[in-house]
Amino acid sequence: MASGPRRPGFHLAVLVAGFIFGGFLNALVKAMLPDSVAKQVFTFTASASAGPFSLDLLVVSLTLGPFAVNVSPLAILGVIIAYWIARSLF
């Protein structure tokens, strides 16, 4: 079993933290920059979604979704910063 900071859970946590940080950066830039080309470039968002997913087991019925991921240049920057910080800590 893998140990240390290279295990998959570590990478998943860094990815999630980076996307959350990037989302905050995206919201901050949307609020602070005036309408311009720079604002359009930095806040451009590509979205992917899936769902809803349903599971019916006669006794229990479960529906999950829809699940969506929004990726922007600032979200990618957030992932890079989170990875850089995590790499320096571990």
C-alpha positions, 0 to 999 in steps of 0.5 A: 500500500502506498504511503506518504504524500503520493497516495491517491487521496492526497492528490484528490484532496489537493485537486478539490482544494485547488478547485475550491480556491480557484472558484474563490479567485474566479468570484473575486475577479468577477466582483473586482474587475470592470467589464473588459476583455481581461475579465472575460478571459479570466472568468471564462468557464467550461462546464461539464455535467452528468446526471441525474443517476437513479438507483431503484432497489425496490426497498430503497430508491436513490437519485444522485445528481445532476453533477457538474464541474465548472473549470476556468483558468483561475480554477486551474491556477488554484489547482497549481497553487494548491499543489505547489503549497502541498508539495512544499509542506510534504 
